[in-house]
Structures are given as structure tokens and as C-alpha cells.
């Protein structure tokens, strides 16, 4: 019998044809990996060019009710800014999507993600959204960001009536770093006996600080967010704790050894992205723990593909799948 060796890391899954053009159009500068040497400059550039819509902008000519809230952080830490939004004119207590933005823990803001989130989910599903302005690394290292997210969740649940939300129908979610934080938050609130979310929406989540999966090597220098950028971001977040054997799962959820009693998860990755294998492994670990996970591996998709090619068929399919999962989760837990 002939033996076929496993593929080497340089045999890269092909990109979806509709995604190759938008990826190439980003240019070499946008695809340059993040390093310790260029991190500060890249962060400054991101803060300069990334959109930050105002509350007025987010209200979208009266379609949404939007306010910024300053709520207490963890003890001895600054207050946390939450951006709270809901469809205008919809009465009653709405389910809540507690959303954590992406950006590798080192970039991004709570405002830029909201126009798309509100269009995609708040209107059609009649749900409220709270986006969290958690502190970024390396200025704030672990556990700053996840503690900010936890403090905001606890506050929102305690003030559900004032916010017009149903504290028994909260989904935590996010993309990339935000997906990793959502997974960490689900673990943290379970272990602290905090507010219990009904679902976790984990989009191309950043879960594993060890950065040593097959896909992380396979997509090195190819994916938009590759293992060099990933290592830089994890080092910025963890500092001296980077690579520690005893790193808590609230820092890197892939480190968790107990995934029992967690809410149902939606997990998606691309077949051609750095986070593919850690996302698949996390779904498998949830199943092995007796939990629920819906896993999507989009063929030919790189990291964040739908942001850069929103009209591609694959991007539309991904958005539809996320919405269907959210609708099912919310309907399952509708107490009306």
C-alpha cells in the first residue's frame, strides 16, 4: 500500500475566487504583519483611520435609540464605556446581543462595528445591542479587557429594566479578538456565578495563545492575520505571562479543561485562515463536554473575509447562517 504523507504547511487551501480580488486590493501595506517594532505605529494608524461614528450617526435618522453609558469597572479599574442601541419604537423587553469588537486585542473600537451589527441583527430580529469599549493591549494587559467585559455584562443584567432588555435572553458574541473575549466571558461568568448567557456567537475567534496549530503554520505569510501578527498581539496582551504553562482559560479559552455548563455556541472560521484549527478544536471540545456547538468552516475564506468582500456569495451565506442561528437561539428561549 502506498503511503501518502500528510500535507506540509506550505500546501495552502485555495481562496474562494470572489475573495482573491478584494484581498489583493488591500495592498502590501495592509497585509504587512504586526510586529513588536511596528505595533505602536500601526495602532496609531488604526485609531486615525478606523471609523468612529457618533451617537447621532448611529441613530441613523431615528431608526435606533442609542446612548453611551459609563458603568463601574472591576475594583480599582476605570469605568467601562458601553454603547447601548435598540430599534426605535419597539416596546417591551428585548433580547440582548452583548457584542465585543475585534482587532486582535490591540485595535478597534466599540462604535465602528455597530452600523453593520444593527442593520444585520437589531432590526430584523428586534434585539438590543450593547457594544463594549474594553481596554486595549499593551497599555492594558490581561485581565483588563475580559474584566471590562465582565463588569459591563454584570451591570447590564442588573439594569435590565432601565435598558429595556430581557436579562434571561442575552447572547455574548464577537469577531476575532471579540470572539475570543466572548468565549472567555462565557467561562468567567459561569465560574463566578454571574449572568448566564443563552448563547455565544464566536466569529473567527482568537482562542489560543500558543499559536502552534497546523493552520497557524500553514497560513503563515498568507492569511491577512497570520501567526506573526497573532504572536505580536498575544505578547502585547499577556506580557510576562506569554507562554506560561498555567495561563488561565479566561486569557485564552483554548486552555480550558472544563467546557461543561456553557451556553450553545456558534463557531465559524475559514478554511484558509490562521484560526481555522483552534476554532474547530474548540467546537469539538464543547461537543466532548456534552455541550452544543454549530460549526461552520467556510471554504476558501481568509480571516475577516466578509468585512473585505461583503458582496461575495460566501459572505452572504455566512451572514445568513449567523442570523438563522441567532433567531433559533432567541426563539428557543422566548418566554412569552
C-alpha positions as semicolon CSV with decimal commas, in nm:
position;residue;x (nm);y (nm);z (nm)
1;X;0,000;0,000;0,000
2;X;0,133;0,343;-0,095
3;X;0,174;0,582;0,193
4;X;0,079;0,943;0,129
5;X;0,242;1,176;0,380
6;X;0,032;1,449;0,537
7;X;0,038;1,784;0,359
8;X;0,318;2,017;0,452
9;X;0,232;2,357;0,594
10;X;0,314;2,520;0,260
11;X;0,027;2,347;0,080
12;X;-0,231;2,619;0,129
13;X;-0,606;2,580;0,073
14;X;-0,717;2,787;-0,225
15;X;-0,905;3,111;-0,166
16;X;-1,261;3,144;-0,288
17;X;-1,242;3,311;-0,632
18;X;-1,463;3,601;-0,522
19;X;-1,229;3,675;-0,231
20;X;-0,897;3,690;-0,414
21;X;-0,960;4,027;-0,574
22;X;-1,057;4,212;-0,255
23;X;-0,764;4,052;-0,073
24;X;-0,516;4,164;-0,341
25;X;-0,672;4,511;-0,345
26;X;-0,574;4,567;0,017
27;X;-0,215;4,609;-0,092
28;X;0,113;4,514;0,069
29;X;0,097;4,772;0,349
30;X;-0,235;4,644;0,485
31;X;-0,107;4,286;0,470
32;X;0,222;4,359;0,648
33;X;0,237;4,151;0,969
34;X;0,219;4,320;1,305
35;X;0,550;4,308;1,491
36;X;0,677;4,446;1,818
37;X;0,867;4,709;1,621
38;X;0,572;4,840;1,419
39;X;0,294;4,787;1,673
40;X;0,277;5,141;1,812
41;X;0,271;5,295;1,465
42;X;0,008;5,050;1,343
43;X;-0,209;5,120;1,647
44;X;-0,184;5,493;1,593
45;X;-0,275;5,449;1,228
46;X;-0,574;5,233;1,314
47;X;-0,702;5,486;1,566
48;X;-0,671;5,754;1,299
49;X;-0,844;5,578;1,009
50;X;-1,092;5,338;1,167
51;X;-1,443;5,484;1,166
52;X;-1,586;5,600;1,497
53;X;-1,945;5,702;1,429
54;X;-2,108;5,937;1,677
55;X;-2,424;5,859;1,870
56;X;-2,606;6,084;1,623
57;X;-2,465;5,883;1,332
58;X;-2,563;5,553;1,493
59;X;-2,920;5,669;1,542
60;X;-2,947;5,655;1,162
61;X;-3,215;5,920;1,118
62;X;-3,421;5,789;1,407
63;X;-3,412;5,418;1,327
64;X;-3,228;5,339;1,651
65;X;-3,221;5,463;2,007
66;X;-2,854;5,492;2,104
67;X;-2,673;5,612;2,415
68;X;-2,326;5,592;2,562
69;X;-2,305;5,472;2,922
70;X;-2,021;5,488;3,172
71;X;-2,052;5,199;3,416
72;X;-1,832;5,081;3,704
73;X;-1,540;4,860;3,609
74;X;-1,380;4,593;3,822
75;X;-1,247;4,711;4,161
76;X;-0,957;4,957;4,125
77;X;-1,003;4,987;3,749
78;X;-1,153;5,267;3,534
79;X;-1,518;5,285;3,442
80;X;-1,621;5,099;3,127
81;X;-1,794;5,266;2,832
82;X;-2,087;5,078;2,683
83;X;-2,268;5,180;2,366
84;X;-2,630;5,073;2,401
85;X;-2,860;5,059;2,100
86;X;-3,205;4,925;2,013
87;X;-3,454;4,966;1,730
88;X;-3,661;5,280;1,778
89;X;-4,029;5,240;1,858
90;X;-4,006;4,875;1,964
91;X;-4,161;4,836;2,305
92;X;-4,110;4,574;2,572
93;X;-3,801;4,395;2,694
94;X;-3,577;4,294;2,406
95;X;-3,319;4,018;2,394
96;X;-2,963;4,149;2,408
97;X;-2,660;4,084;2,192
98;X;-2,365;4,178;2,412
99;X;-2,104;4,242;2,145
100;X;-1,724;4,259;2,172
101;X;-1,534;4,414;1,883
102;X;-1,237;4,263;1,703
103;X;-0,887;4,396;1,646
104;X;-0,651;4,140;1,794
105;X;-0,688;4,286;2,146
106;X;-0,469;4,574;2,021
107;X;-0,703;4,772;1,791
108;X;-1,064;4,852;1,718
109;X;-1,341;5,035;1,898
110;X;-1,694;4,979;2,021
111;X;-1,851;5,222;1,774
112;X;-1,719;5,112;1,434
113;X;-1,881;4,769;1,447
114;X;-2,229;4,892;1,531
115;X;-2,371;5,008;1,195
116;X;-2,335;4,658;1,047
117;X;-2,444;4,480;1,366
118;X;-2,752;4,699;1,397
119;X;-2,852;4,653;1,031
120;X;-2,787;4,280;1,031
121;X;-2,949;4,183;1,360
122;X;-3,106;4,458;1,570
123;X;-3,369;4,549;1,311
124;X;-3,467;4,209;1,166
125;X;-3,451;4,023;1,498
126;X;-3,577;4,307;1,719
127;X;-3,293;4,281;1,966
128;X;-3,090;4,530;2,163
129;X;-2,714;4,556;2,126
130;X;-2,452;4,664;2,378
131;X;-2,101;4,713;2,241
132;X;-1,814;4,727;2,490
133;X;-1,520;4,968;2,478
134;X;-1,278;4,738;2,656
135;X;-0,920;4,849;2,718
136;X;-0,658;4,750;2,462
137;X;-0,315;4,591;2,493
138;X;-0,032;4,651;2,553
139;X;-0,136;4,957;2,755
140;X;-0,372;4,726;2,944
141;X;-0,266;4,366;2,978
142;X;-0,468;4,061;3,077
143;X;-0,705;4,050;3,263
144;X;-0,804;4,410;3,186
145;X;-1,011;4,350;2,872
146;X;-1,207;4,048;2,993
147;X;-1,270;4,214;3,330
148;X;-1,408;4,519;3,147
149;X;-1,638;4,290;2,951
150;X;-1,750;4,109;3,266
151;X;-1,818;4,432;3,456
152;X;-2,029;4,563;3,169
153;X;-2,226;4,240;3,146
154;X;-2,298;4,236;3,518
155;X;-2,409;4,600;3,506
156;X;-2,633;4,546;3,203
157;X;-2,803;4,246;3,362
158;X;-2,857;4,436;3,688
159;X;-3,007;4,732;3,499
160;X;-3,208;4,528;3,251
161;X;-3,534;4,705;3,327
162;X;-3,387;5,051;3,269
163;X;-3,225;4,931;2,946
164;X;-3,543;4,761;2,828
165;X;-3,374;4,425;2,790
166;X;-3,455;4,072;2,897
167;X;-3,171;3,958;3,125
168;X;-3,272;3,597;3,062
169;X;-3,210;3,630;2,687
170;X;-2,855;3,756;2,648
171;X;-2,617;3,632;2,378
172;X;-2,248;3,716;2,412
173;X;-2,068;3,749;2,083
174;X;-1,784;3,898;1,889
175;X;-1,547;3,863;1,599
176;X;-1,177;3,768;1,605
177;X;-1,043;3,906;1,937
178;X;-1,405;3,981;2,028
179;X;-1,496;3,619;1,963
180;X;-1,216;3,507;2,194
181;X;-1,333;3,751;2,459
182;X;-1,691;3,626;2,424
183;X;-1,573;3,268;2,481
184;X;-1,366;3,383;2,779
185;X;-1,662;3,577;2,917
186;X;-1,885;3,270;2,896
187;X;-1,629;3,078;3,102
188;X;-1,577;3,359;3,350
189;X;-1,943;3,428;3,420
190;X;-2,008;3,055;3,457
191;X;-1,732;3,019;3,715
192;X;-1,828;3,334;3,906
193;X;-2,199;3,262;3,905
194;X;-2,265;3,577;3,704
195;X;-2,531;3,645;3,440
196;X;-2,590;3,332;3,233
197;X;-2,596;3,394;2,857
198;X;-2,816;3,176;2,639
199;X;-2,563;3,160;2,356
200;X;-2,214;3,255;2,244
201;X;-2,156;3,383;1,890
202;X;-1,789;3,320;1,811
203;X;-1,686;3,453;1,471
204;X;-1,331;3,355;1,366
205;X;-1,242;3,363;1,737
206;X;-0,893;3,428;1,874
207;X;-0,870;3,146;2,128
208;X;-0,521;3,002;2,160
209;X;-0,213;3,196;2,271
210;X;0,014;2,901;2,190
211;X;-0,016;2,985;1,818
212;X;0,104;2,641;1,714
213;X;-0,181;2,474;1,528
214;X;-0,132;2,327;1,183
215;X;-0,333;2,610;1,027
216;X;-0,126;2,876;1,204
217;X;0,185;2,737;1,034
218;X;0,007;2,660;0,709
219;X;-0,125;3,013;0,663
220;X;0,191;3,193;0,780
221;X;0,258;3,484;0,548
222;X;-0,063;3,409;0,357
223;X;-0,364;3,490;0,573
224;X;-0,450;3,852;0,638
225;X;-0,389;3,786;1,010
226;X;-0,103;3,539;1,028
227;X;0,094;3,378;1,308
228;X;0,345;3,666;1,325
229;X;0,066;3,916;1,386
230;X;-0,102;3,672;1,621
231;X;0,213;3,624;1,830
232;X;0,262;4,000;1,849
233;X;-0,093;4,052;1,972
234;X;-0,077;3,774;2,232
235;X;0,256;3,905;2,362
236;X;0,105;4,253;2,389
237;X;-0,189;4,114;2,586
238;X;-0,003;3,876;2,815
239;X;0,335;4,040;2,869
240;X;0,548;3,825;3,100
241;X;0,269;3,565;3,113
242;X;0,301;3,490;2,741
243;X;0,357;3,117;2,702
244;X;0,303;3,042;3,070
245;X;0,200;2,684;3,137
246;X;-0,059;2,793;3,394
247;X;-0,229;3,062;3,185
248;X;-0,598;3,082;3,285
249;X;-0,867;2,997;3,029
250;X;-1,012;3,346;3,075
251;X;-0,698;3,471;2,897
252;X;-0,702;3,206;2,623
253;X;-1,017;2,989;2,613
254;X;-0,836;2,712;2,424
255;X;-0,655;2,647;2,754
256;X;-0,982;2,548;2,924
257;X;-1,001;2,192;3,055
258;X;-1,366;2,218;3,165
259;X;-1,612;2,326;2,896
260;X;-1,918;2,190;3,070
261;X;-2,223;2,403;3,151
262;X;-2,156;2,656;2,877
263;X;-2,423;2,808;2,652
264;X;-2,472;2,682;2,297
265;X;-2,208;2,817;2,063
266;X;-2,200;2,926;1,702
267;X;-1,841;2,898;1,578
268;X;-1,723;2,991;1,232
269;X;-1,382;3,003;1,067
270;X;-1,248;2,998;0,714
271;X;-1,068;2,702;0,563
272;X;-0,784;2,936;0,464
273;X;-0,731;3,125;0,789
274;X;-0,491;3,110;1,080
275;X;-0,764;3,043;1,338
276;X;-0,922;2,751;1,149
277;X;-0,786;2,468;1,361
278;X;-0,830;2,632;1,700
279;X;-1,192;2,712;1,616
280;X;-1,261;2,357;1,502
281;X;-1,088;2,221;1,812
282;X;-1,296;2,442;2,039
283;X;-1,620;2,320;1,883
284;X;-1,504;1,962;1,922
285;X;-1,412;2,021;2,286
286;X;-1,758;2,163;2,352
287;X;-1,917;1,854;2,200
288;X;-1,694;1,626;2,402
289;X;-1,802;1,812;2,717
290;X;-2,166;1,743;2,633
291;X;-2,231;2,093;2,503
292;X;-2,384;2,234;2,187
293;X;-2,191;2,395;1,906
294;X;-2,278;2,477;1,548
295;X;-1,958;2,485;1,345
296;X;-1,912;2,643;1,003
297;X;-1,585;2,624;0,809
298;X;-1,631;2,848;0,508
299;X;-1,437;2,705;0,212
300;X;-1,171;2,935;0,073
301;X;-1,228;3,206;0,333
302;X;-0,947;3,406;0,492
303;X;-0,967;3,586;0,827
304;X;-1,237;3,853;0,827
305;X;-1,337;3,772;0,469
306;X;-1,689;3,913;0,490
307;X;-1,561;4,254;0,601
308;X;-1,343;4,290;0,292
309;X;-1,573;4,118;0,040
310;X;-1,924;4,179;0,176
311;X;-2,098;4,108;-0,154
312;X;-1,931;3,772;-0,219
313;X;-2,168;3,477;-0,214
314;X;-1,968;3,320;0,068
315;X;-2,003;3,635;0,278
316;X;-2,378;3,644;0,223
317;X;-2,407;3,278;0,316
318;X;-2,209;3,338;0,635
319;X;-2,427;3,631;0,738
320;X;-2,741;3,429;0,671
321;X;-2,613;3,135;0,879
322;X;-2,531;3,360;1,175
323;X;-2,874;3,520;1,160
324;X;-3,053;3,185;1,142
325;X;-2,862;3,063;1,449
326;X;-2,942;3,378;1,644
327;X;-3,309;3,352;1,551
328;X;-3,324;2,990;1,667
329;X;-3,146;3,062;1,995
330;X;-3,372;3,356;2,073
331;X;-3,687;3,168;1,981
332;X;-3,583;2,871;2,193
333;X;-3,551;3,094;2,498
334;X;-3,853;3,317;2,431
335;X;-4,058;3,307;2,747
336;X;-4,353;3,499;2,602
